[in-house]
Amino acid sequence: MPIVAASDYVRAYAQMIMPYLSAPCTVLGTDGFGRSDTRTALRRFFEVDRYQIAVAALFSLAERGRLEKSTVAHAIERYRISADADAPWLL
């Protein structure tokens, strides 16, 4: 089963454990607090909120044939996620 590691801290912390994992891993994290006034806004900006975590988990499962890709598309639509947006750390 794939792993989704999410943190309010920089992605690099969770990425440090990846060499020790035998399962595929997706890492979500923030790159600083300066861009948002609250933790909730920070998580939303850096795509580490509950919706992004759910979509990351569904996507990982779909990539491995464990569920239909339409399920991922439905979640993206339901949670109003912009799948075409640039990564926030590139802004």
PDB file of N, CA, C and O in Angstrom:
ATOM      1  N   MET A   1       0.828  -1.183   0.000  1.00  0.00           N
ATOM      2  CA  MET A   1       0.000   0.000   0.000  1.00  0.00           C
ATOM      3  C   MET A   1       0.880   1.258   0.000  1.00  0.00           C
ATOM      4  O   MET A   1       1.921   1.295   0.656  1.00  0.00           O
ATOM      5  N   PRO A   2       0.460   2.260  -0.725  1.00  0.00           N
ATOM      6  CA  PRO A   2       1.231   3.510  -0.747  1.00  0.00           C
ATOM      7  C   PRO A   2       1.082   4.279   0.561  1.00  0.00           C
ATOM      8  O   PRO A   2       0.125   4.090   1.312  1.00  0.00           O
ATOM      9  N   ILE A   3       2.044   5.140   0.805  1.00  0.00           N
ATOM     10  CA  ILE A   3       2.070   5.974   2.014  1.00  0.00           C
ATOM     11  C   ILE A   3       1.939   7.433   1.597  1.00  0.00           C
ATOM     12  O   ILE A   3       2.549   7.866   0.618  1.00  0.00           O
ATOM     13  N   VAL A   4       1.133   8.193   2.350  1.00  0.00           N
ATOM     14  CA  VAL A   4       1.069   9.640   2.184  1.00  0.00           C
ATOM     15  C   VAL A   4       1.531  10.249   3.501  1.00  0.00           C
ATOM     16  O   VAL A   4       0.896  10.059   4.538  1.00  0.00           O
ATOM     17  N   ALA A   5       2.633  10.977   3.454  1.00  0.00           N
ATOM     18  CA  ALA A   5       3.163  11.653   4.636  1.00  0.00           C
ATOM     19  C   ALA A   5       2.857  13.142   4.500  1.00  0.00           C
ATOM     20  O   ALA A   5       3.253  13.770   3.518  1.00  0.00           O
ATOM     21  N   ALA A   6       2.158  13.704   5.475  1.00  0.00           N
ATOM     22  CA  ALA A   6       1.795  15.120   5.437  1.00  0.00           C
ATOM     23  C   ALA A   6       2.258  15.802   6.712  1.00  0.00           C
ATOM     24  O   ALA A   6       2.172  15.238   7.803  1.00  0.00           O
ATOM     25  N   SER A   7       2.756  17.035   6.557  1.00  0.00           N
ATOM     26  CA  SER A   7       3.305  17.755   7.692  1.00  0.00           C
ATOM     27  C   SER A   7       3.056  19.249   7.551  1.00  0.00           C
ATOM     28  O   SER A   7       2.974  19.775   6.441  1.00  0.00           O
ATOM     29  N   ASP A   8       2.935  19.930   8.696  1.00  0.00           N
ATOM     30  CA  ASP A   8       2.881  21.389   8.710  1.00  0.00           C
ATOM     31  C   ASP A   8       4.279  21.986   8.552  1.00  0.00           C
ATOM     32  O   ASP A   8       4.435  23.202   8.452  1.00  0.00           O
ATOM     33  N   TYR A   9       5.274  21.135   8.532  1.00  0.00           N
ATOM     34  CA  TYR A   9       6.651  21.582   8.388  1.00  0.00           C
ATOM     35  C   TYR A   9       7.116  21.352   6.957  1.00  0.00           C
ATOM     36  O   TYR A   9       6.333  20.896   6.124  1.00  0.00           O
ATOM     37  N   VAL A  10       8.345  21.651   6.662  1.00  0.00           N
ATOM     38  CA  VAL A  10       8.870  21.496   5.306  1.00  0.00           C
ATOM     39  C   VAL A  10       8.809  20.036   4.867  1.00  0.00           C
ATOM     40  O   VAL A  10       8.955  19.120   5.677  1.00  0.00           O
ATOM     41  N   ARG A  11       8.594  19.841   3.590  1.00  0.00           N
ATOM     42  CA  ARG A  11       8.492  18.494   3.024  1.00  0.00           C
ATOM     43  C   ARG A  11       9.754  17.679   3.276  1.00  0.00           C
ATOM     44  O   ARG A  11       9.701  16.453   3.371  1.00  0.00           O
ATOM     45  N   ALA A  12      10.872  18.355   3.383  1.00  0.00           N
ATOM     46  CA  ALA A  12      12.157  17.664   3.527  1.00  0.00           C
ATOM     47  C   ALA A  12      12.201  16.756   4.755  1.00  0.00           C
ATOM     48  O   ALA A  12      12.886  15.733   4.734  1.00  0.00           O
ATOM     49  N   TYR A  13      11.483  17.109   5.823  1.00  0.00           N
ATOM     50  CA  TYR A  13      11.489  16.253   7.021  1.00  0.00           C
ATOM     51  C   TYR A  13      10.926  14.877   6.699  1.00  0.00           C
ATOM     52  O   TYR A  13      11.535  13.857   7.022  1.00  0.00           O
ATOM     53  N   ALA A  14       9.784  14.855   6.073  1.00  0.00           N
ATOM     54  CA  ALA A  14       9.167  13.564   5.739  1.00  0.00           C
ATOM     55  C   ALA A  14       9.953  12.845   4.645  1.00  0.00           C
ATOM     56  O   ALA A  14      10.013  11.615   4.633  1.00  0.00           O
ATOM     57  N   GLN A  15      10.552  13.596   3.735  1.00  0.00           N
ATOM     58  CA  GLN A  15      11.321  12.974   2.661  1.00  0.00           C
ATOM     59  C   GLN A  15      12.553  12.241   3.184  1.00  0.00           C
ATOM     60  O   GLN A  15      13.066  11.345   2.515  1.00  0.00           O
ATOM     61  N   MET A  16      13.031  12.608   4.365  1.00  0.00           N
ATOM     62  CA  MET A  16      14.228  11.968   4.925  1.00  0.00           C
ATOM     63  C   MET A  16      13.988  10.500   5.265  1.00  0.00           C
ATOM     64  O   MET A  16      14.942   9.724   5.316  1.00  0.00           O
ATOM     65  N   ILE A  17      12.735  10.098   5.501  1.00  0.00           N
ATOM     66  CA  ILE A  17      12.471   8.698   5.847  1.00  0.00           C
ATOM     67  C   ILE A  17      12.226   7.828   4.619  1.00  0.00           C
ATOM     68  O   ILE A  17      12.174   6.604   4.737  1.00  0.00           O
ATOM     69  N   MET A  18      12.077   8.428   3.461  1.00  0.00           N
ATOM     70  CA  MET A  18      11.732   7.673   2.258  1.00  0.00           C
ATOM     71  C   MET A  18      12.706   6.537   1.935  1.00  0.00           C
ATOM     72  O   MET A  18      12.256   5.478   1.499  1.00  0.00           O
ATOM     73  N   PRO A  19      14.012   6.706   2.128  1.00  0.00           N
ATOM     74  CA  PRO A  19      14.922   5.588   1.822  1.00  0.00           C
ATOM     75  C   PRO A  19      14.681   4.350   2.687  1.00  0.00           C
ATOM     76  O   PRO A  19      15.115   3.252   2.339  1.00  0.00           O
ATOM     77  N   TYR A  20      13.994   4.526   3.806  1.00  0.00           N
ATOM     78  CA  TYR A  20      13.768   3.408   4.722  1.00  0.00           C
ATOM     79  C   TYR A  20      12.409   2.746   4.517  1.00  0.00           C
ATOM     80  O   TYR A  20      12.068   1.805   5.233  1.00  0.00           O
ATOM     81  N   LEU A  21      11.637   3.222   3.557  1.00  0.00           N
ATOM     82  CA  LEU A  21      10.306   2.682   3.299  1.00  0.00           C
ATOM     83  C   LEU A  21      10.338   1.770   2.086  1.00  0.00           C
ATOM     84  O   LEU A  21      11.016   2.057   1.099  1.00  0.00           O
ATOM     85  N   SER A  22       9.614   0.689   2.162  1.00  0.00           N
ATOM     86  CA  SER A  22       9.546  -0.207   1.006  1.00  0.00           C
ATOM     87  C   SER A  22       8.323   0.090   0.143  1.00  0.00           C
ATOM     88  O   SER A  22       8.230  -0.388  -0.988  1.00  0.00           O
ATOM     89  N   ALA A  23       7.396   0.868   0.664  1.00  0.00           N
ATOM     90  CA  ALA A  23       6.181   1.225  -0.085  1.00  0.00           C
ATOM     91  C   ALA A  23       6.383   2.564  -0.792  1.00  0.00           C
ATOM     92  O   ALA A  23       7.187   3.386  -0.352  1.00  0.00           O
ATOM     93  N   PRO A  24       5.652   2.782  -1.891  1.00  0.00           N
ATOM     94  CA  PRO A  24       5.712   4.083  -2.561  1.00  0.00           C
ATOM     95  C   PRO A  24       5.213   5.175  -1.622  1.00  0.00           C
ATOM     96  O   PRO A  24       4.274   4.953  -0.857  1.00  0.00           O
ATOM     97  N   CYS A  25       5.829   6.342  -1.673  1.00  0.00           N
ATOM     98  CA  CYS A  25       5.497   7.404  -0.724  1.00  0.00           C
ATOM     99  C   CYS A  25       5.281   8.736  -1.445  1.00  0.00           C
ATOM    100  O   CYS A  25       6.056   9.122  -2.320  1.00  0.00           O
ATOM    101  N   THR A  26       4.208   9.426  -1.052  1.00  0.00           N
ATOM    102  CA  THR A  26       3.933  10.783  -1.503  1.00  0.00           C
ATOM    103  C   THR A  26       4.098  11.683  -0.296  1.00  0.00           C
ATOM    104  O   THR A  26       3.550  11.400   0.769  1.00  0.00           O
ATOM    105  N   VAL A  27       4.848  12.765  -0.449  1.00  0.00           N
ATOM    106  CA  VAL A  27       5.116  13.662   0.675  1.00  0.00           C
ATOM    107  C   VAL A  27       4.463  15.013   0.417  1.00  0.00           C
ATOM    108  O   VAL A  27       4.640  15.612  -0.644  1.00  0.00           O
ATOM    109  N   LEU A  28       3.713  15.476   1.396  1.00  0.00           N
ATOM    110  CA  LEU A  28       3.089  16.794   1.366  1.00  0.00           C
ATOM    111  C   LEU A  28       3.610  17.582   2.552  1.00  0.00           C
ATOM    112  O   LEU A  28       3.703  17.047   3.656  1.00  0.00           O
ATOM    113  N   GLY A  29       3.949  18.835   2.344  1.00  0.00           N
ATOM    114  CA  GLY A  29       4.432  19.656   3.448  1.00  0.00           C
ATOM    115  C   GLY A  29       4.465  21.119   3.067  1.00  0.00           C
ATOM    116  O   GLY A  29       4.256  21.485   1.910  1.00  0.00           O
ATOM    117  N   THR A  30       4.723  21.930   4.038  1.00  0.00           N
ATOM    118  CA  THR A  30       4.773  23.374   3.820  1.00  0.00           C
ATOM    119  C   THR A  30       6.225  23.816   3.701  1.00  0.00           C
ATOM    120  O   THR A  30       7.148  23.059   4.002  1.00  0.00           O
ATOM    121  N   ASP A  31       6.405  25.027   3.266  1.00  0.00           N
ATOM    122  CA  ASP A  31       7.755  25.565   3.157  1.00  0.00           C
ATOM    123  C   ASP A  31       7.891  26.872   3.916  1.00  0.00           C
ATOM    124  O   ASP A  31       8.750  27.693   3.594  1.00  0.00           O
ATOM    125  N   GLY A  32       7.054  27.070   4.918  1.00  0.00           N
ATOM    126  CA  GLY A  32       7.157  28.278   5.728  1.00  0.00           C
ATOM    127  C   GLY A  32       5.803  28.820   6.121  1.00  0.00           C
ATOM    128  O   GLY A  32       4.799  28.537   5.467  1.00  0.00           O
ATOM    129  N   PHE A  33       5.770  29.593   7.177  1.00  0.00           N
ATOM    130  CA  PHE A  33       4.519  30.136   7.697  1.00  0.00           C
ATOM    131  C   PHE A  33       4.261  31.546   7.194  1.00  0.00           C
ATOM    132  O   PHE A  33       3.143  32.044   7.326  1.00  0.00           O
ATOM    133  N   GLY A  34       5.255  32.201   6.625  1.00  0.00           N
ATOM    134  CA  GLY A  34       5.144  33.606   6.250  1.00  0.00           C
ATOM    135  C   GLY A  34       4.079  33.944   5.232  1.00  0.00           C
ATOM    136  O   GLY A  34       3.701  35.110   5.122  1.00  0.00           O
ATOM    137  N   ARG A  35       3.578  32.981   4.482  1.00  0.00           N
ATOM    138  CA  ARG A  35       2.607  33.253   3.433  1.00  0.00           C
ATOM    139  C   ARG A  35       1.164  33.229   3.913  1.00  0.00           C
ATOM    140  O   ARG A  35       0.272  33.585   3.144  1.00  0.00           O
ATOM    141  N   SER A  36       0.899  32.831   5.130  1.00  0.00           N
ATOM    142  CA  SER A  36      -0.470  32.672   5.604  1.00  0.00           C
ATOM    143  C   SER A  36      -0.595  33.155   7.039  1.00  0.00           C
ATOM    144  O   SER A  36       0.358  33.090   7.816  1.00  0.00           O
ATOM    145  N   ASP A  37      -1.783  33.641   7.381  1.00  0.00           N
ATOM    146  CA  ASP A  37      -1.981  34.173   8.726  1.00  0.00           C
ATOM    147  C   ASP A  37      -2.441  33.128   9.741  1.00  0.00           C
ATOM    148  O   ASP A  37      -2.340  33.366  10.944  1.00  0.00           O
ATOM    149  N   THR A  38      -2.940  31.983   9.293  1.00  0.00           N
ATOM    150  CA  THR A  38      -3.387  30.926  10.200  1.00  0.00           C
ATOM    151  C   THR A  38      -2.860  29.573   9.714  1.00  0.00           C
ATOM    152  O   THR A  38      -2.431  29.444   8.568  1.00  0.00           O
ATOM    153  N   ARG A  39      -2.895  28.581  10.582  1.00  0.00           N
ATOM    154  CA  ARG A  39      -2.473  27.235  10.194  1.00  0.00           C
ATOM    155  C   ARG A  39      -3.390  26.685   9.101  1.00  0.00           C
ATOM    156  O   ARG A  39      -2.927  26.024   8.171  1.00  0.00           O
ATOM    157  N   THR A  40      -4.684  26.960   9.216  1.00  0.00           N
ATOM    158  CA  THR A  40      -5.635  26.489   8.213  1.00  0.00           C
ATOM    159  C   THR A  40      -5.312  27.086   6.848  1.00  0.00           C
ATOM    160  O   THR A  40      -5.310  26.377   5.842  1.00  0.00           O
ATOM    161  N   ALA A  41      -5.041  28.384   6.811  1.00  0.00           N
ATOM    162  CA  ALA A  41      -4.686  29.046   5.550  1.00  0.00           C
ATOM    163  C   ALA A  41      -3.360  28.520   5.023  1.00  0.00           C
ATOM    164  O   ALA A  41      -3.191  28.354   3.815  1.00  0.00           O
ATOM    165  N   LEU A  42      -2.417  28.257   5.926  1.00  0.00           N
ATOM    166  CA  LEU A  42      -1.126  27.702   5.537  1.00  0.00           C
ATOM    167  C   LEU A  42      -1.301  26.343   4.864  1.00  0.00           C
ATOM    168  O   LEU A  42      -0.729  26.083   3.806  1.00  0.00           O
ATOM    169  N   ARG A  43      -2.100  25.481   5.493  1.00  0.00           N
ATOM    170  CA  ARG A  43      -2.326  24.143   4.943  1.00  0.00           C
ATOM    171  C   ARG A  43      -3.009  24.223   3.585  1.00  0.00           C
ATOM    172  O   ARG A  43      -2.664  23.477   2.669  1.00  0.00           O
ATOM    173  N   ARG A  44      -3.960  25.111   3.456  1.00  0.00           N
ATOM    174  CA  ARG A  44      -4.667  25.259   2.172  1.00  0.00           C
ATOM    175  C   ARG A  44      -3.704  25.774   1.096  1.00  0.00           C
ATOM    176  O   ARG A  44      -3.675  25.243  -0.015  1.00  0.00           O
ATOM    177  N   PHE A  45      -2.920  26.802   1.421  1.00  0.00           N
ATOM    178  CA  PHE A  45      -1.995  27.385   0.457  1.00  0.00           C
ATOM    179  C   PHE A  45      -0.987  26.352  -0.043  1.00  0.00           C
ATOM    180  O   PHE A  45      -0.749  26.245  -1.246  1.00  0.00           O
ATOM    181  N   PHE A  46      -0.399  25.596   0.876  1.00  0.00           N
ATOM    182  CA  PHE A  46       0.629  24.630   0.512  1.00  0.00           C
ATOM    183  C   PHE A  46       0.071  23.258   0.159  1.00  0.00           C
ATOM    184  O   PHE A  46       0.831  22.302   0.008  1.00  0.00           O
ATOM    185  N   GLU A  47      -1.242  23.153   0.027  1.00  0.00           N
ATOM    186  CA  GLU A  47      -1.906  21.916  -0.391  1.00  0.00           C
ATOM    187  C   GLU A  47      -1.606  20.751   0.547  1.00  0.00           C
ATOM    188  O   GLU A  47      -1.243  19.657   0.114  1.00  0.00           O
ATOM    189  N   VAL A  48      -1.767  21.013   1.842  1.00  0.00           N
ATOM    190  CA  VAL A  48      -1.555  19.991   2.856  1.00  0.00           C
ATOM    191  C   VAL A  48      -2.796  19.868   3.741  1.00  0.00           C
ATOM    192  O   VAL A  48      -2.718  19.336   4.848  1.00  0.00           O
ATOM    193  N   ASP A  49      -3.926  20.352   3.265  1.00  0.00           N
ATOM    194  CA  ASP A  49      -5.144  20.236   4.068  1.00  0.00           C
ATOM    195  C   ASP A  49      -5.765  18.853   3.863  1.00  0.00           C
ATOM    196  O   ASP A  49      -5.258  18.046   3.084  1.00  0.00           O
ATOM    197  N   ARG A  50      -6.847  18.594   4.556  1.00  0.00           N
ATOM    198  CA  ARG A  50      -7.456  17.260   4.520  1.00  0.00           C
ATOM    199  C   ARG A  50      -7.888  16.856   3.117  1.00  0.00           C
ATOM    200  O   ARG A  50      -7.864  15.671   2.782  1.00  0.00           O
ATOM    201  N   TYR A  51      -8.278  17.812   2.301  1.00  0.00           N
ATOM    202  CA  TYR A  51      -8.721  17.497   0.950  1.00  0.00           C
ATOM    203  C   TYR A  51      -7.552  17.061   0.071  1.00  0.00           C
ATOM    204  O   TYR A  51      -7.658  16.094  -0.683  1.00  0.00           O
ATOM    205  N   GLN A  52      -6.449  17.774   0.176  1.00  0.00           N
ATOM    206  CA  GLN A  52      -5.266  17.416  -0.612  1.00  0.00           C
ATOM    207  C   GLN A  52      -4.696  16.070  -0.173  1.00  0.00           C
ATOM    208  O   GLN A  52      -4.228  15.291  -1.004  1.00  0.00           O
ATOM    209  N   ILE A  53      -4.734  15.799   1.116  1.00  0.00           N
ATOM    210  CA  ILE A  53      -4.242  14.512   1.618  1.00  0.00           C
ATOM    211  C   ILE A  53      -5.106  13.378   1.074  1.00  0.00           C
ATOM    212  O   ILE A  53      -4.593  12.344   0.647  1.00  0.00           O
ATOM    213  N   ALA A  54      -6.425  13.584   1.092  1.00  0.00           N
ATOM    214  CA  ALA A  54      -7.341  12.565   0.565  1.00  0.00           C
ATOM    215  C   ALA A  54      -7.093  12.321  -0.919  1.00  0.00           C
ATOM    216  O   ALA A  54      -7.036  11.173  -1.359  1.00  0.00           O
ATOM    217  N   VAL A  55      -6.948  13.384  -1.683  1.00  0.00           N
ATOM    218  CA  VAL A  55      -6.708  13.240  -3.127  1.00  0.00           C
ATOM    219  C   VAL A  55      -5.359  12.580  -3.383  1.00  0.00           C
ATOM    220  O   VAL A  55      -5.247  11.751  -4.286  1.00  0.00           O
ATOM    221  N   ALA A  56      -4.343  12.924  -2.618  1.00  0.00           N
ATOM    222  CA  ALA A  56      -3.026  12.288  -2.780  1.00  0.00           C
ATOM    223  C   ALA A  56      -3.117  10.787  -2.523  1.00  0.00           C
ATOM    224  O   ALA A  56      -2.516   9.993  -3.248  1.00  0.00           O
ATOM    225  N   ALA A  57      -3.860  10.402  -1.504  1.00  0.00           N
ATOM    226  CA  ALA A  57      -4.027   8.978  -1.193  1.00  0.00           C
ATOM    227  C   ALA A  57      -4.794   8.268  -2.309  1.00  0.00           C
ATOM    228  O   ALA A  57      -4.405   7.184  -2.743  1.00  0.00           O
ATOM    229  N   LEU A  58      -5.881   8.881  -2.768  1.00  0.00           N
ATOM    230  CA  LEU A  58      -6.660   8.282  -3.856  1.00  0.00           C
ATOM    231  C   LEU A  58      -5.830   8.164  -5.132  1.00  0.00           C
ATOM    232  O   LEU A  58      -5.884   7.143  -5.819  1.00  0.00           O
ATOM    233  N   PHE A  59      -5.063   9.207  -5.448  1.00  0.00           N
ATOM    234  CA  PHE A  59      -4.217   9.196  -6.642  1.00  0.00           C
ATOM    235  C   PHE A  59      -3.182   8.079  -6.560  1.00  0.00           C
ATOM    236  O   PHE A  59      -2.952   7.371  -7.540  1.00  0.00           O
ATOM    237  N   SER A  60      -2.563   7.923  -5.404  1.00  0.00           N
ATOM    238  CA  SER A  60      -1.561   6.863  -5.226  1.00  0.00           C
ATOM    239  C   SER A  60      -2.174   5.487  -5.431  1.00  0.00           C
ATOM    240  O   SER A  60      -1.565   4.608  -6.041  1.00  0.00           O
ATOM    241  N   LEU A  61      -3.376   5.308  -4.919  1.00  0.00           N
ATOM    242  CA  LEU A  61      -4.071   4.029  -5.101  1.00  0.00           C
ATOM    243  C   LEU A  61      -4.446   3.817  -6.565  1.00  0.00           C
ATOM    244  O   LEU A  61      -4.304   2.710  -7.085  1.00  0.00           O
ATOM    245  N   ALA A  62      -4.922   4.864  -7.231  1.00  0.00           N
ATOM    246  CA  ALA A  62      -5.311   4.747  -8.640  1.00  0.00           C
ATOM    247  C   ALA A  62      -4.097   4.445  -9.522  1.00  0.00           C
ATOM    248  O   ALA A  62      -4.198   3.668 -10.471  1.00  0.00           O
ATOM    249  N   GLU A  63      -2.961   5.050  -9.213  1.00  0.00           N
ATOM    250  CA  GLU A  63      -1.740   4.791  -9.987  1.00  0.00           C
ATOM    251  C   GLU A  63      -1.338   3.324  -9.921  1.00  0.00           C
ATOM    252  O   GLU A  63      -0.703   2.812 -10.843  1.00  0.00           O
ATOM    253  N   ARG A  64      -1.695   2.660  -8.859  1.00  0.00           N
ATOM    254  CA  ARG A  64      -1.335   1.263  -8.672  1.00  0.00           C
ATOM    255  C   ARG A  64      -2.480   0.318  -9.027  1.00  0.00           C
ATOM    256  O   ARG A  64      -2.415  -0.880  -8.749  1.00  0.00           O
ATOM    257  N   GLY A  65      -3.527   0.865  -9.642  1.00  0.00           N
ATOM    258  CA  GLY A  65      -4.645   0.044 -10.099  1.00  0.00           C
ATOM    259  C   GLY A  65      -5.574  -0.439  -9.004  1.00  0.00           C
ATOM    260  O   GLY A  65      -6.343  -1.378  -9.211  1.00  0.00           O
ATOM    261  N   ARG A  66      -5.512   0.193  -7.837  1.00  0.00           N
ATOM    262  CA  ARG A  66      -6.344  -0.239  -6.713  1.00  0.00           C
ATOM    263  C   ARG A  66      -7.737   0.388  -6.721  1.00  0.00           C
ATOM    264  O   ARG A  66      -8.636  -0.085  -6.026  1.00  0.00           O
ATOM    265  N   LEU A  67      -7.916   1.456  -7.511  1.00  0.00           N
ATOM    266  CA  LEU A  67      -9.238   2.052  -7.678  1.00  0.00           C
ATOM    267  C   LEU A  67      -9.271   2.825  -8.986  1.00  0.00           C
ATOM    268  O   LEU A  67      -8.234   3.112  -9.583  1.00  0.00           O
ATOM    269  N   GLU A  68     -10.467   3.152  -9.415  1.00  0.00           N
ATOM    270  CA  GLU A  68     -10.652   3.825 -10.701  1.00  0.00           C
ATOM    271  C   GLU A  68     -10.142   5.267 -10.652  1.00  0.00           C
ATOM    272  O   GLU A  68     -10.287   5.949  -9.637  1.00  0.00           O
ATOM    273  N   LYS A  69      -9.549   5.720 -11.745  1.00  0.00           N
ATOM    274  CA  LYS A  69      -9.082   7.105 -11.815  1.00  0.00           C
ATOM    275  C   LYS A  69     -10.235   8.090 -11.756  1.00  0.00           C
ATOM    276  O   LYS A  69     -10.047   9.248 -11.382  1.00  0.00           O
ATOM    277  N   SER A  70     -11.419   7.642 -12.122  1.00  0.00           N
ATOM    278  CA  SER A  70     -12.595   8.510 -12.036  1.00  0.00           C
ATOM    279  C   SER A  70     -12.899   8.893 -10.587  1.00  0.00           C
ATOM    280  O   SER A  70     -13.479   9.949 -10.334  1.00  0.00           O
ATOM    281  N   THR A  71     -12.518   8.054  -9.652  1.00  0.00           N
ATOM    282  CA  THR A  71     -12.698   8.363  -8.227  1.00  0.00           C
ATOM    283  C   THR A  71     -11.836   9.563  -7.845  1.00  0.00           C
ATOM    284  O   THR A  71     -12.270  10.432  -7.089  1.00  0.00           O
ATOM    285  N   VAL A  72     -10.632   9.602  -8.365  1.00  0.00           N
ATOM    286  CA  VAL A  72      -9.731  10.732  -8.110  1.00  0.00           C
ATOM    287  C   VAL A  72     -10.321  11.996  -8.721  1.00  0.00           C
ATOM    288  O   VAL A  72     -10.357  13.045  -8.077  1.00  0.00           O
ATOM    289  N   ALA A  73     -10.780  11.896  -9.956  1.00  0.00           N
ATOM    290  CA  ALA A  73     -11.372  13.054 -10.633  1.00  0.00           C
ATOM    291  C   ALA A  73     -12.597  13.563  -9.875  1.00  0.00           C
ATOM    292  O   ALA A  73     -12.801  14.771  -9.758  1.00  0.00           O
ATOM    293  N   HIS A  74     -13.392  12.659  -9.372  1.00  0.00           N
ATOM    294  CA  HIS A  74     -14.569  13.052  -8.593  1.00  0.00           C
ATOM    295  C   HIS A  74     -14.152  13.793  -7.318  1.00  0.00           C
ATOM    296  O   HIS A  74     -14.767  14.800  -6.967  1.00  0.00           O
ATOM    297  N   ALA A  75     -13.135  13.317  -6.632  1.00  0.00           N
ATOM    298  CA  ALA A  75     -12.650  13.977  -5.414  1.00  0.00           C
ATOM    299  C   ALA A  75     -12.086  15.361  -5.725  1.00  0.00           C
ATOM    300  O   ALA A  75     -12.327  16.311  -4.980  1.00  0.00           O
ATOM    301  N   ILE A  76     -11.346  15.478  -6.805  1.00  0.00           N
ATOM    302  CA  ILE A  76     -10.788  16.773  -7.203  1.00  0.00           C
ATOM    303  C   ILE A  76     -11.907  17.769  -7.454  1.00  0.00           C
ATOM    304  O   ILE A  76     -11.829  18.925  -7.039  1.00  0.00           O
ATOM    305  N   GLU A  77     -12.943  17.312  -8.134  1.00  0.00           N
ATOM    306  CA  GLU A  77     -14.095  18.183  -8.400  1.00  0.00           C
ATOM    307  C   GLU A  77     -14.845  18.518  -7.113  1.00  0.00           C
ATOM    308  O   GLU A  77     -15.186  19.675  -6.869  1.00  0.00           O
ATOM    309  N   ARG A  78     -15.093  17.518  -6.307  1.00  0.00           N
ATOM    310  CA  ARG A  78     -15.850  17.712  -5.061  1.00  0.00           C
ATOM    311  C   ARG A  78     -15.159  18.684  -4.113  1.00  0.00           C
ATOM    312  O   ARG A  78     -15.814  19.518  -3.488  1.00  0.00           O
ATOM    313  N   TYR A  79     -13.841  18.578  -4.007  1.00  0.00           N
ATOM    314  CA  TYR A  79     -13.089  19.420  -3.080  1.00  0.00           C
ATOM    315  C   TYR A  79     -12.597  20.715  -3.719  1.00  0.00           C
ATOM    316  O   TYR A  79     -11.877  21.495  -3.096  1.00  0.00           O
ATOM    317  N   ARG A  80     -12.995  20.933  -4.972  1.00  0.00           N
ATOM    318  CA  ARG A  80     -12.656  22.168  -5.697  1.00  0.00           C
ATOM    319  C   ARG A  80     -11.148  22.420  -5.736  1.00  0.00           C
ATOM    320  O   ARG A  80     -10.670  23.511  -5.427  1.00  0.00           O
ATOM    321  N   ILE A  81     -10.430  21.392  -6.119  1.00  0.00           N
ATOM    322  CA  ILE A  81      -8.978  21.478  -6.230  1.00  0.00           C
ATOM    323  C   ILE A  81      -8.621  21.793  -7.678  1.00  0.00           C
ATOM    324  O   ILE A  81      -9.150  21.180  -8.605  1.00  0.00           O
ATOM    325  N   SER A  82      -7.737  22.733  -7.860  1.00  0.00           N
ATOM    326  CA  SER A  82      -7.271  23.099  -9.199  1.00  0.00           C
ATOM    327  C   SER A  82      -6.108  22.183  -9.566  1.00  0.00           C
ATOM    328  O   SER A  82      -4.968  22.417  -9.164  1.00  0.00           O
ATOM    329  N   ALA A  83      -6.409  21.144 -10.331  1.00  0.00           N
ATOM    330  CA  ALA A  83      -5.391  20.163 -10.690  1.00  0.00           C
ATOM    331  C   ALA A  83      -4.328  20.721 -11.630  1.00  0.00           C
ATOM    332  O   ALA A  83      -3.231  20.169 -11.717  1.00  0.00           O
ATOM    333  N   ASP A  84      -4.639  21.802 -12.329  1.00  0.00           N
ATOM    334  CA  ASP A  84      -3.707  22.390 -13.289  1.00  0.00           C
ATOM    335  C   ASP A  84      -2.859  23.508 -12.695  1.00  0.00           C
ATOM    336  O   ASP A  84      -1.991  24.050 -13.380  1.00  0.00           O
ATOM    337  N   ALA A  85      -3.090  23.856 -11.457  1.00  0.00           N
ATOM    338  CA  ALA A  85      -2.366  24.982 -10.827  1.00  0.00           C
ATOM    339  C   ALA A  85      -0.888  24.599 -10.617  1.00  0.00           C
ATOM    340  O   ALA A  85      -0.549  23.431 -10.431  1.00  0.00           O
ATOM    341  N   ASP A  86      -0.037  25.613 -10.653  1.00  0.00           N
ATOM    342  CA  ASP A  86       1.375  25.399 -10.346  1.00  0.00           C
ATOM    343  C   ASP A  86       1.517  25.034  -8.880  1.00  0.00           C
ATOM    344  O   ASP A  86       0.684  25.407  -8.053  1.00  0.00           O
ATOM    345  N   ALA A  87       2.566  24.308  -8.566  1.00  0.00           N
ATOM    346  CA  ALA A  87       2.847  23.977  -7.166  1.00  0.00           C
ATOM    347  C   ALA A  87       3.042  25.276  -6.384  1.00  0.00           C
ATOM    348  O   ALA A  87       3.690  26.197  -6.883  1.00  0.00           O
ATOM    349  N   PRO A  88       2.503  25.367  -5.183  1.00  0.00           N
ATOM    350  CA  PRO A  88       2.577  26.620  -4.419  1.00  0.00           C
ATOM    351  C   PRO A  88       3.984  27.077  -4.106  1.00  0.00           C
ATOM    352  O   PRO A  88       4.229  28.278  -3.994  1.00  0.00           O
ATOM    353  N   TRP A  89       4.914  26.148  -3.963  1.00  0.00           N
ATOM    354  CA  TRP A  89       6.284  26.557  -3.641  1.00  0.00           C
ATOM    355  C   TRP A  89       6.992  27.162  -4.852  1.00  0.00           C
ATOM    356  O   TRP A  89       8.107  27.667  -4.723  1.00  0.00           O
ATOM    357  N   LEU A  90       6.363  27.117  -6.021  1.00  0.00           N
ATOM    358  CA  LEU A  90       6.921  27.747  -7.212  1.00  0.00           C
ATOM    359  C   LEU A  90       6.415  29.176  -7.400  1.00  0.00           C
ATOM    360  O   LEU A  90       6.921  29.910  -8.248  1.00  0.00           O
ATOM    361  N   LEU A  91       5.420  29.566  -6.614  1.00  0.00           N
ATOM    362  CA  LEU A  91       4.828  30.901  -6.757  1.00  0.00           C
ATOM    363  C   LEU A  91       5.671  31.976  -6.097  1.00  0.00           C
ATOM    364  O   LEU A  91       5.308  33.152  -6.129  1.00  0.00           O
TER     365      LEU A  91
END
